[in-house]
Structures are given as structure tokens and as C-alpha cells.
């Protein structure tokens, strides 16, 4: 069969709706009901009713039941509605680590039909101001320890209402932690907002599956992040898709999850929070997994049935001298994502816990899960599993022709979990989707004959540091703003601890006095720590194409 016949055959297969991975599903349904719940609010309300007396979240020695979460989120929703004037469709920023305040704030926002804008609490003022302005945010819930950053940025934004939250807020007892920055005036503490809201009536919003739920910000080609607009239906669909692949890890009211990856990241938000909230799980929140001894203590107390992480987290735990103190006998699922899992890390994890790391693939734009290794897979494979139900994936070459099995192509996705588009970015949306509506991921993959998907490259020059996306354009834009930098280029290089690290090649202007330390300090002032170059190399020139485009790929192997 020649190339043209192969293409025609694939086109015919696609037009008849065949997805070759479905033959590998076994008992897994080929389709899910993306409208099982009319909106995420209905899903949450169902769980809070069914599991009212059960523990929902634990943190810092405090426990909130499902009924507590319902009561507190209603009080906060009433405060936001009656005092702050938040209505359906308004964007509310949440800038919190994994604290009890996070689920309280999120469920309150859902009850109002508002849109949650997830913000990394380690962002700098520059990053924060861009995101708040782009989303049109006027209300923010912010961690006490991040209030200095907000104070530095707030004058450049439309923020009118600030609610601050500490480590113990919502749980009823005081937990030691940083105080709100004194330069931030007019803020209300979450505990005070809850007290006010408890005395106010809440007018629940009428929400449909098409209404927006999240603006999940992700990097862009301009160096500025853009918001993936995710609807209630997107999230309901992805919850149902994930549950269909792992039914034995979804026992109602029995699962125990330890959430150490941040809830403002879409992976933890969908899987750790929403999937497991829907089945009445007990969720232990870890605000700072870098405090390894305290983290081990949480794991010992929780005895988790479900654990989700990235390479760096699994590597740190797997080699910790106290990891053997944890009782792993109940662990059913160790899930990994954010970047390709490393086989030696999975092997070490299995030797410690008896559980291999089950890998998946996804993006902010897909809510996030596209593929996952389903329940019947019994060992680490190095691939990202099968596309989840109701999902179509095709791999396209540079001429937008679908490639055959075993051939590499850009992963393009269509399904009920795929975002409606980027927030107020029509030009970016035109580039992001094919003419027939598939989202272009920018990742290059290969299907095997059973339908398992392996990621082999990235068309984009994105770097993944500890599971977080770093976009070279942003790093380069910040670095170039330093006097004396003529031009620069950023690439990712392998790193044993973080998977990849940021390496910056710099051409200095004539007579400029630059040092690696100066550049790194400059970048640290404007970007979150994971984006800051770990390595800086000064060079005389950068490789370029005939039209003057810097060829980053040629720098990846330069010492």
C-alpha cells in the first residue's frame, strides 16, 4: 500500500468512527455520559448529601466532613454574593496552596455560577498582574503568605475585594503561619467572611453544562500565559472518563487520597479533588511536600489507597529514609503525570510500596486527561495508556495528514473534555484547532497496534520542570529585559531531580558586564522559581535559520 492509499484508508477509518484502541478496552465502555450531571455543582451536591457525615478533607490536624464543606462553602458563597457582589460568570481568582480554604472557596464559587481563576501562590507580581487583568478579575482569595505579591501588583489590576486565608482558616483552630502583609489594606480574613456569610441568605445560581467553570492559565507563544476556558461539562466528562478506566479505585466512601501536588494545577484539581470527592473519598491535603518529615507523618496517618504525583515527588519519597514507616498495604493506585515518568523511579516506588506508577497524558486544555493506563494494565510500560472513552485522537504530520500506526505525528484531540478555546484569544484559537475541530496539543506521539499512546517529542519548545510547564518565550522575554543582554535562547535539559531544567544561552551586548548570578537574580525577581534558569551559558552567537529564527533545538545538546 503506498502513502496515498494509506492516507485514504485512514481517512475512511476515521469517517466510520473507528478508534482502534477501543478494541483493547475489554469491559470499559467506549462512551461515557458527559451529561450525567447537568453541572459540577450537581455532582458536588450529590456527594455532600450522600457522604455528609464522612471526612472530606484533612489538613494540619483538622478535619472537615462533607456536611462541613457544604455549610462553609454556602456561607462563603453568601458573603461573596451579598457583600462582594460576585454574580454568575464573574471571575474569582484563587491563589492558595493545598489548604482547607481551597475546597471551601472553590465550592462557594461553583454555587454562585462564577468562574474560578487558579493562580500559583508562588507567582511574582508581574505574573500575577497579567493573569488578573487578562481574566478581568475583581475578587481574589489569597494565601496570607502571598499577600506581599498581591500588594505589589494590586495597583495595576481591577481588584476590588480581597479575602485572605491562613493555614487553619475554615478548620476552626489557629495554625501557625505567615501574617497578611501590612501593606495590603482593606482585606477581609476568610474566617470573618465565613462568620458574616453564615448570617446571610444565598441565592443559588442556575448553571448549565455550557457555563464556564475554570480559567486555567497556560503558557503562550507570546511569552504571556492564556486562559484555557473549561466548562462544567468539560469537567463532568473528564471525571466520568477517568472513573471508567479505574473502577476498582472508586469504591464509594472508602478511598483515601493524599494530595501533595498543588490543587491549582489541573491534574490534582480534576483527579485528586473532583473525581475522588464525587465518590466520597477522604482527602489529606499537603501544603508543602518539601517538608519531607511532616509529609511522611501525613502518609503514615492517612494510609492512602490513592496517590498522585510527578517524577520529583515520587523520587523524593522513594529515596526518603523514613518511607518504610508508611503502611502502603491499602495503596491501589499510584498515578503519574505532568511529564513522562521515569522507569527507574517507578521501579524504586514499586519496591517500596508494591505499586507501580500508572502513567497518563493530558493538558490544561483537555481538563486534563486524554489517555491513561487502565485498570487491567499490570506494570509500568513507559507509555501514557489508551485514550479515555468518548475521546478521538489523531496524529498528524507536518502536512496535516494522518499518520499510520507506529508513525510519529502531532497529537490532536477531540472530545467532551476539550476546552471551548482560550479566553478572549481568537487568533490563538484559530491556530490551536484543526479545520475539523481537533485541538492541536503540540506534543508528538506514536500509537502502537493496541492503541497505546507514547509521547516521543514536543513540537513546542516547552520545558517541563517538576511537572510544571515553562515556556521559553517568557523566560527569554524576561532575560532580554536586563540591560546588556543582546539576545538569548532557552531550552530544557535533563535533570535528575526535576526531570528537566531550564538552560539559558546568552549573547551579551558589546562591553556589557554580565554574570550568571546577575541574570539568575534578575529572572528570579520576575518569575516563579521553577521558571528561573538553572544554568546560564554565554555564547558569541545563537544558531539561526536563513530567515533569522533562533533554532532552539540545535542548542539542546550544546554544553
C-alpha positions as CSV (number, residue, x, y, z in Angstrom):
1,X,0.0,0.0,0.0
2,X,1.5,3.3,-1.0
3,X,1.4,6.5,1.1
4,X,-1.7,7.9,-0.7
5,X,-3.6,4.6,-0.2
6,X,-2.6,4.5,3.5
7,X,-3.9,8.1,3.9
8,X,-7.2,7.2,2.1
9,X,-7.5,4.1,4.3
10,X,-7.0,6.1,7.5
11,X,-9.5,8.7,6.3
12,X,-12.1,6.0,5.6
13,X,-11.5,4.5,9.0
14,X,-11.9,7.9,10.7
15,X,-15.1,8.7,8.7
16,X,-16.7,5.4,10.0
17,X,-15.9,6.5,13.6
18,X,-13.5,3.6,14.3
19,X,-10.9,4.1,17.1
20,X,-8.5,1.2,17.1
21,X,-7.8,1.5,20.8
22,X,-11.4,0.7,21.7
23,X,-10.7,-3.0,20.8
24,X,-8.3,-3.0,23.8
25,X,-10.9,-1.7,26.3
26,X,-12.4,-5.0,27.4
27,X,-15.2,-4.2,29.9
28,X,-14.5,-0.4,29.7
29,X,-17.4,1.4,28.0
30,X,-16.4,3.1,24.7
31,X,-18.5,6.1,25.5
32,X,-19.4,8.0,28.7
33,X,-22.3,10.2,29.5
34,X,-20.8,13.8,29.6
35,X,-24.2,15.0,30.9
36,X,-24.5,12.5,33.8
37,X,-24.6,15.6,36.0
38,X,-26.0,18.8,34.5
39,X,-23.1,20.8,36.0
40,X,-20.3,20.3,38.5
41,X,-22.5,21.9,41.2
42,X,-24.9,18.9,40.9
43,X,-22.0,16.5,41.3
44,X,-20.7,18.2,44.4
45,X,-24.2,18.5,46.0
46,X,-24.8,14.8,45.3
47,X,-21.5,13.9,47.1
48,X,-22.2,16.2,50.0
49,X,-25.6,14.7,50.5
50,X,-24.5,11.1,50.2
51,X,-21.4,11.3,52.3
52,X,-22.5,14.1,54.7
53,X,-21.0,12.5,57.9
54,X,-17.8,11.3,56.3
55,X,-14.4,13.2,56.5
56,X,-13.9,15.1,53.3
57,X,-10.6,17.0,53.9
58,X,-7.9,16.8,56.5
59,X,-5.1,19.3,56.9
60,X,-2.8,20.4,59.8
61,X,-4.6,18.1,62.2
62,X,-8.1,19.5,61.3
63,X,-10.9,17.6,59.6
64,X,-13.9,18.9,57.7
65,X,-16.8,16.5,56.8
66,X,-18.7,16.7,53.6
67,X,-21.5,18.4,55.6
68,X,-19.0,20.9,57.0
69,X,-17.8,21.7,53.5
70,X,-21.3,22.2,52.3
71,X,-22.1,24.6,55.2
72,X,-18.9,26.6,55.0
73,X,-18.9,26.9,51.2
74,X,-22.5,28.2,51.4
75,X,-21.5,30.8,54.0
76,X,-18.6,32.0,51.9
77,X,-20.8,32.0,48.7
78,X,-23.3,34.2,50.5
79,X,-20.5,36.5,51.6
80,X,-19.2,36.8,48.0
81,X,-22.7,37.3,46.6
82,X,-24.1,39.7,49.2
83,X,-21.0,41.6,50.3
84,X,-18.6,41.4,47.4
85,X,-21.2,41.4,44.7
86,X,-20.0,38.3,42.9
87,X,-22.5,37.0,40.3
88,X,-22.8,34.3,37.8
89,X,-20.0,34.4,35.2
90,X,-17.8,36.7,37.3
91,X,-14.2,35.6,37.5
92,X,-12.8,35.0,41.0
93,X,-9.1,34.3,41.5
94,X,-8.0,31.7,44.0
95,X,-4.3,32.0,45.0
96,X,-3.9,29.2,47.6
97,X,-1.7,26.2,48.3
98,X,-3.4,23.0,49.5
99,X,-5.3,24.3,52.5
100,X,-8.8,23.7,53.8
101,X,-9.6,27.2,52.4
102,X,-9.2,25.8,48.8
103,X,-12.2,23.5,48.7
104,X,-14.3,26.0,50.7
105,X,-13.5,28.7,48.2
106,X,-13.9,26.5,45.1
107,X,-17.3,25.1,46.1
108,X,-18.5,28.6,47.0
109,X,-17.6,29.8,43.6
110,X,-19.4,26.9,41.9
111,X,-22.5,27.6,43.9
112,X,-22.5,31.2,42.6
113,X,-22.0,30.1,39.0
114,X,-18.9,32.1,39.0
115,X,-15.6,31.2,37.2
116,X,-12.5,30.2,39.2
117,X,-9.2,31.5,38.0
118,X,-6.5,29.3,39.5
119,X,-3.3,31.2,40.4
120,X,0.0,29.8,41.5
121,X,0.7,31.3,45.0
122,X,4.4,31.5,44.2
123,X,3.9,33.8,41.2
124,X,5.7,37.1,41.1
125,X,3.8,40.4,40.9
126,X,4.4,40.6,37.2
127,X,2.9,37.2,36.5
128,X,0.0,37.8,38.9
129,X,-0.9,41.2,37.4
130,X,-1.0,39.8,33.9
131,X,-3.3,36.9,34.8
132,X,-5.7,39.0,36.9
133,X,-6.0,41.6,34.2
134,X,-6.4,39.1,31.4
135,X,-9.2,37.3,33.2
136,X,-10.9,40.5,34.3
137,X,-10.8,39.5,38.0
138,X,-12.2,41.9,40.6
139,X,-12.2,39.4,43.6
140,X,-9.4,37.3,44.9
141,X,-8.9,34.7,47.7
142,X,-5.2,34.8,48.6
143,X,-3.0,32.9,50.9
144,X,-1.6,35.0,53.7
145,X,1.9,34.2,52.6
146,X,1.3,35.5,49.1
147,X,-0.2,38.9,50.2
148,X,3.0,40.7,49.7
149,X,3.0,39.8,46.0
150,X,-0.6,40.9,45.7
151,X,0.2,44.2,47.4
152,X,2.9,44.8,44.8
153,X,0.5,44.0,41.9
154,X,-2.9,45.2,43.0
155,X,-2.4,48.8,41.9
156,X,-2.1,47.5,38.3
157,X,-5.3,45.5,38.5
158,X,-9.1,45.8,38.8
159,X,-9.2,44.0,42.2
160,X,-11.9,45.4,44.5
161,X,-12.3,42.6,47.0
162,X,-9.5,40.7,48.8
163,X,-10.1,37.7,51.1
164,X,-7.0,36.4,52.9
165,X,-6.7,32.8,54.1
166,X,-4.3,31.2,56.6
167,X,-3.3,27.6,57.1
168,X,-6.0,27.0,59.7
169,X,-8.9,29.0,58.2
170,X,-12.1,27.0,57.9
171,X,-10.9,24.4,60.3
172,X,-11.8,26.3,63.5
173,X,-8.3,26.4,65.1
174,X,-5.3,28.6,64.7
175,X,-2.4,27.1,62.7
176,X,0.9,28.9,62.8
177,X,1.8,30.7,59.6
178,X,2.7,34.0,58.0
179,X,0.5,37.0,58.7
180,X,-1.0,39.0,55.9
181,X,1.3,41.7,54.6
182,X,0.6,45.0,56.3
183,X,0.9,47.0,53.1
184,X,-2.2,45.3,51.8
185,X,-5.1,47.4,53.0
186,X,-8.9,46.7,53.1
187,X,-8.6,42.9,53.0
188,X,-11.1,40.6,54.9
189,X,-9.9,37.4,56.6
190,X,-11.7,34.2,55.4
191,X,-12.8,33.4,59.0
192,X,-14.5,36.8,59.2
193,X,-16.1,36.4,55.7
194,X,-17.4,33.0,56.8
195,X,-18.9,34.5,60.0
196,X,-20.6,37.2,58.0
197,X,-21.8,34.9,55.3
198,X,-23.4,32.4,57.8
199,X,-26.0,35.1,58.6
200,X,-26.8,35.9,55.0
201,X,-29.2,34.3,52.6
202,X,-27.7,32.7,49.4
203,X,-29.5,32.9,46.1
204,X,-28.2,29.8,44.2
205,X,-27.3,30.3,40.6
206,X,-28.9,28.4,37.7
207,X,-25.9,26.8,36.0
208,X,-25.7,24.6,32.9
209,X,-23.0,22.4,31.5
210,X,-22.1,25.0,28.9
211,X,-21.3,27.6,31.6
212,X,-17.6,28.3,32.4
213,X,-16.1,26.8,35.5
214,X,-12.4,27.5,35.3
215,X,-9.9,29.7,33.5
216,X,-6.8,27.5,33.7
217,X,-3.8,29.6,32.6
218,X,-1.1,28.0,30.5
219,X,1.8,29.5,28.6
220,X,1.6,31.1,25.2
221,X,3.8,31.8,22.2
222,X,4.0,35.5,23.1
223,X,5.5,34.7,26.5
224,X,2.3,35.6,28.2
225,X,0.0,32.9,29.6
226,X,-3.5,32.5,28.3
227,X,-6.6,31.0,30.0
228,X,-8.0,27.7,28.9
229,X,-11.8,28.2,29.2
230,X,-13.1,25.0,30.8
231,X,-16.9,24.4,31.1
232,X,-18.8,22.5,33.7
233,X,-19.5,19.8,31.0
234,X,-15.7,19.6,30.3
235,X,-15.0,18.6,33.9
236,X,-18.0,16.3,34.3
237,X,-16.9,14.5,31.2
238,X,-13.3,14.1,32.3
239,X,-14.4,12.9,35.8
240,X,-16.6,10.2,34.1
241,X,-13.8,9.3,31.7
242,X,-11.2,8.7,34.5
243,X,-13.7,6.8,36.6
244,X,-14.5,4.4,33.7
245,X,-10.8,3.5,33.5
246,X,-10.2,2.7,37.2
247,X,-13.5,1.3,38.7
248,X,-11.8,-0.7,41.4
249,X,-10.1,2.5,42.7
250,X,-13.5,4.2,43.0
251,X,-15.2,2.5,46.0
252,X,-17.8,4.9,47.4
253,X,-16.9,6.2,50.8
254,X,-13.8,4.0,51.1
255,X,-10.9,5.7,49.2
256,X,-8.3,7.8,51.0
257,X,-6.3,10.3,48.9
258,X,-3.1,12.2,49.8
259,X,-2.9,15.3,47.7
260,X,0.6,16.7,47.7
261,X,0.6,18.1,44.1
262,X,-1.0,21.6,44.1
263,X,-4.7,21.9,43.6
264,X,-4.3,24.9,41.4
265,X,-2.7,22.5,38.9
266,X,-5.4,20.9,36.7
267,X,-4.2,17.4,37.3
268,X,-4.8,17.5,41.0
269,X,-7.9,19.7,40.7
270,X,-9.7,17.1,38.5
271,X,-8.3,13.8,39.7
272,X,-7.5,14.3,43.4
273,X,-10.3,16.7,44.1
274,X,-13.2,16.3,41.8
275,X,-13.0,12.6,40.9
276,X,-12.5,11.5,44.4
277,X,-14.9,14.0,46.0
278,X,-17.6,12.5,43.8
279,X,-17.1,9.1,45.4
280,X,-16.8,10.3,49.0
281,X,-13.1,9.9,49.5
282,X,-11.2,11.2,52.5
283,X,-8.6,13.7,51.1
284,X,-5.5,14.6,53.1
285,X,-4.1,18.0,51.9
286,X,-0.3,18.6,52.0
287,X,0.6,22.2,51.6
288,X,4.3,21.8,51.4
289,X,5.6,18.3,50.4
290,X,9.2,19.7,50.5
291,X,8.9,19.4,54.3
292,X,9.6,15.7,53.9
293,X,9.3,14.6,57.6
294,X,5.9,16.2,58.0
295,X,4.9,14.7,54.7
296,X,5.9,11.2,55.8
297,X,3.9,11.8,59.0
298,X,0.8,12.6,56.9
299,X,1.3,9.4,54.8
300,X,1.7,7.3,58.0
301,X,-1.6,8.7,59.4
302,X,-3.5,8.5,56.2
303,X,-2.5,5.0,54.9
304,X,-3.7,6.1,51.4
305,X,-5.5,4.0,48.9
306,X,-4.7,6.6,46.1
307,X,-1.6,8.6,45.5
308,X,-1.0,11.0,42.6
309,X,2.4,12.6,41.9
310,X,5.1,13.7,39.5
311,X,8.6,12.3,39.0
312,X,10.2,14.6,41.6
313,X,7.7,13.7,44.2
314,X,8.0,10.0,43.7
315,X,11.8,10.3,43.6
316,X,12.0,12.2,46.8
317,X,9.6,9.9,48.7
318,X,11.1,6.7,47.2
319,X,14.5,7.5,48.5
320,X,13.5,9.0,51.8
321,X,14.9,7.1,54.8
322,X,11.6,7.1,56.6
323,X,9.4,5.9,53.7
324,X,9.4,2.4,55.1
325,X,7.5,3.6,58.1
326,X,4.4,4.1,56.0
327,X,1.8,1.3,55.7
328,X,1.3,1.0,51.9
329,X,-0.9,-2.1,52.1
330,X,-4.0,-0.3,51.1
331,X,-2.5,1.5,48.1
332,X,-4.5,0.7,44.9
333,X,-3.4,3.4,42.5
334,X,-0.2,5.4,42.1
335,X,-0.8,7.8,39.2
336,X,1.7,9.9,37.4
337,X,1.6,12.8,35.0
338,X,2.8,16.2,34.3
339,X,5.8,14.8,32.4
340,X,7.0,11.4,31.2
341,X,7.5,9.1,34.1
342,X,11.0,7.6,34.5
343,X,11.2,3.8,34.7
344,X,13.8,3.7,37.4
345,X,11.7,5.9,39.6
346,X,8.6,3.7,39.1
347,X,10.8,0.6,39.9
348,X,12.0,2.1,43.1
349,X,8.5,3.2,44.0
350,X,7.2,-0.3,43.4
351,X,9.9,-1.9,45.5
352,X,8.9,0.4,48.4
353,X,5.1,0.3,48.1
354,X,4.3,-2.7,45.9
355,X,2.5,-0.3,43.5
356,X,3.9,0.7,40.1
357,X,3.3,4.2,38.7
358,X,0.4,4.3,36.3
359,X,1.1,6.9,33.7
360,X,-1.3,9.2,31.8
361,X,-1.3,12.2,29.5
362,X,-3.2,15.4,29.5
363,X,-3.1,19.2,29.3
364,X,-4.9,22.1,30.9
365,X,-6.8,22.5,27.6
366,X,-8.2,19.0,28.0
367,X,-9.4,19.2,31.6
368,X,-6.8,17.4,31.6
369,X,-6.9,13.6,30.9
370,X,-6.5,12.5,27.3
371,X,-5.1,9.0,27.9
372,X,-4.3,6.8,30.9
373,X,-3.2,3.2,31.6
374,X,-6.4,1.5,32.5
375,X,-7.0,-0.9,35.4
376,X,-6.1,-4.1,33.5
377,X,-2.5,-2.8,32.8
378,X,-0.4,-4.6,35.4
379,X,3.0,-3.0,35.1
380,X,5.0,0.1,34.2
381,X,5.0,0.5,30.4
382,X,6.6,3.8,29.6
383,X,3.6,4.8,27.5
384,X,0.6,7.0,28.5
385,X,-2.1,4.4,28.1
386,X,-5.2,4.3,25.9
387,X,-7.3,7.4,25.0
388,X,-10.1,7.6,27.5
389,X,-13.8,6.9,26.4
390,X,-15.6,9.3,24.1
391,X,-12.2,10.7,23.0
392,X,-10.9,10.8,19.5
393,X,-7.2,11.2,18.9
394,X,-5.4,11.5,15.6
395,X,-1.7,12.0,14.8
396,X,-0.9,14.5,12.1
397,X,2.3,15.0,10.1
398,X,3.6,18.5,9.1
399,X,1.3,18.4,6.1
400,X,-1.8,17.8,8.3
401,X,-2.1,14.2,7.0
402,X,-2.9,11.5,9.5
403,X,0.0,9.1,10.0
404,X,-0.2,5.3,10.4
405,X,0.2,3.1,13.4
406,X,3.8,3.2,14.6
407,X,4.5,6.6,12.9
408,X,5.0,9.8,14.8
409,X,2.6,12.7,14.5
410,X,1.3,15.7,16.4
411,X,-1.4,14.6,18.9
412,X,-4.7,16.2,18.1
413,X,-7.7,15.6,20.3
414,X,-11.5,15.9,20.1
415,X,-13.8,15.0,23.0
416,X,-16.2,16.4,25.6
417,X,-13.3,17.3,27.9
418,X,-11.6,19.6,25.3
419,X,-11.9,23.3,26.2
420,X,-14.1,25.6,24.2
421,X,-11.0,27.8,23.5
422,X,-8.6,30.3,25.1
423,X,-10.2,33.2,26.9
424,X,-10.6,36.1,24.5
425,X,-7.9,34.8,22.2
426,X,-9.5,34.4,18.7
427,X,-6.2,34.3,16.9
428,X,-4.7,31.7,19.3
429,X,-7.8,29.6,18.9
430,X,-7.6,29.6,15.1
431,X,-4.1,28.2,15.5
432,X,-5.0,25.8,18.2
433,X,-7.6,23.8,16.4
434,X,-7.7,21.9,13.1
435,X,-10.3,22.8,10.5
436,X,-12.4,19.8,11.7
437,X,-12.2,20.8,15.3
438,X,-9.3,18.8,16.8
439,X,-7.2,20.5,19.4
440,X,-3.5,20.6,18.5
441,X,-1.5,19.6,21.6
442,X,1.9,20.4,20.2
443,X,3.1,17.0,21.5
444,X,4.3,14.3,19.2
445,X,3.1,10.8,19.8
446,X,3.1,7.3,18.4
447,X,0.3,4.7,18.6
448,X,1.0,1.0,18.8
449,X,-1.3,-1.6,17.2
450,X,-3.2,-2.0,20.5
451,X,-3.9,1.8,20.8
452,X,-1.4,2.7,23.5
453,X,0.0,6.2,23.0
454,X,3.6,7.0,23.7
455,X,4.9,10.6,23.7
456,X,8.1,10.9,21.8
457,X,8.7,14.7,21.4
458,X,7.2,18.1,21.6
459,X,6.7,20.3,18.6
460,X,6.5,23.2,21.0
461,X,9.7,24.2,22.8
462,X,8.1,23.9,26.2
463,X,10.2,22.7,29.1
464,X,8.6,20.7,32.0
465,X,10.2,21.3,35.4
466,X,8.8,19.1,38.2
467,X,5.5,18.8,36.2
468,X,5.1,22.5,35.6
469,X,5.2,24.0,32.1
470,X,7.9,26.5,31.3
471,X,7.6,28.4,28.1
472,X,10.9,29.6,26.6
473,X,9.4,32.8,25.2
474,X,8.5,34.0,28.6
475,X,12.0,33.2,30.1
476,X,13.6,34.9,27.1
477,X,11.4,38.0,27.3
478,X,12.3,38.5,31.0
479,X,16.0,37.8,30.4
480,X,16.3,40.2,27.5
481,X,14.8,43.0,29.6
482,X,18.1,43.0,31.6
483,X,20.5,45.7,30.3
484,X,23.4,44.1,28.5
485,X,21.6,41.0,27.1
486,X,21.6,41.3,23.3
487,X,19.7,38.1,22.7
488,X,19.1,34.8,24.3
489,X,17.5,31.4,23.9
490,X,16.1,29.0,26.4
491,X,16.0,25.2,26.2
492,X,15.2,22.3,28.5
493,X,18.0,19.9,29.6
494,X,17.7,16.6,31.5
495,X,17.8,16.9,35.3
496,X,17.8,14.0,37.8
497,X,15.8,15.9,40.4
498,X,13.3,17.9,38.3
499,X,13.1,15.9,35.1
500,X,14.1,18.9,33.1
501,X,15.9,22.1,34.0
502,X,15.9,25.5,32.2
503,X,19.2,26.3,30.5
504,X,19.7,29.8,29.0
505,X,22.1,30.7,26.3
506,X,23.0,34.4,26.3
507,X,24.7,36.7,23.8
508,X,25.9,39.8,25.7
509,X,26.0,43.2,24.2
510,X,29.4,44.7,23.4
511,X,31.2,45.9,26.6
512,X,28.4,44.6,28.8
513,X,29.3,43.3,32.2
514,X,27.1,40.3,32.8
515,X,27.4,37.3,35.1
516,X,25.4,34.1,35.6
517,X,24.4,35.3,39.1
518,X,23.2,38.7,37.9
519,X,21.0,37.0,35.2
520,X,19.5,34.5,37.6
521,X,18.8,37.1,40.2
522,X,17.0,39.3,37.5
523,X,14.9,36.3,36.4
524,X,14.0,35.4,40.0
525,X,12.6,38.8,40.6
526,X,10.1,38.4,37.7
527,X,9.2,34.7,37.5
528,X,8.2,31.8,39.7
529,X,11.2,29.8,40.9
530,X,10.6,26.8,38.7
531,X,10.9,29.1,35.6
532,X,14.2,30.6,36.6
533,X,17.2,29.3,34.6
534,X,19.3,26.8,36.5
535,X,22.2,27.1,34.0
536,X,23.4,30.1,32.1
537,X,25.9,29.9,29.2
538,X,27.4,32.9,27.5
539,X,28.0,32.4,23.8
540,X,29.2,34.5,20.9
541,X,26.2,33.8,18.7
542,X,23.0,31.7,18.5
543,X,22.2,29.3,15.7
544,X,19.6,30.8,13.3
545,X,17.6,29.8,10.3
546,X,18.0,31.6,7.0
547,X,15.2,34.0,8.0
548,X,16.8,34.7,11.3
549,X,14.8,32.5,13.6
550,X,16.7,31.1,16.6
551,X,17.0,27.3,16.3
552,X,16.5,26.2,19.9
553,X,16.7,22.5,19.0
554,X,20.3,22.9,18.0
555,X,21.1,24.2,21.5
556,X,19.8,21.2,23.4
557,X,23.0,19.3,23.1
558,X,25.4,22.2,23.4
559,X,27.4,22.1,26.6
